[in-house]
Amino acid sequence: MDKKLRMPDIEDLARKWKALAERRREHFNDLYNSGRWRRYYRQHSFMAQMNETARMADAWTKVAYSARLSPA
């Protein structure tokens, strides 16, 4: 019996990574709004992490959108 290895759909993967990036962005926003970030970060490193998190969330949004538009 031959079992084929099922490859995950690229759109599905992109949506999962996008959701993870959005959860991370929400987490950083919560840290910022509550002021708890001061317990874990210095201002410069926190702002750098927050910017990188926002950049990655935006990038995964673009990837998920383009994966949805691409032909199968």
Buried (B, 14 or more C-beta within 10 A) or exposed (E): EEEEEEEEEBBEBBBEBBEEBBEBBEEBEEBBEEEEBEEEBEEEEBEEBBEEBBEBBEEBBEBBEEBEEEEE
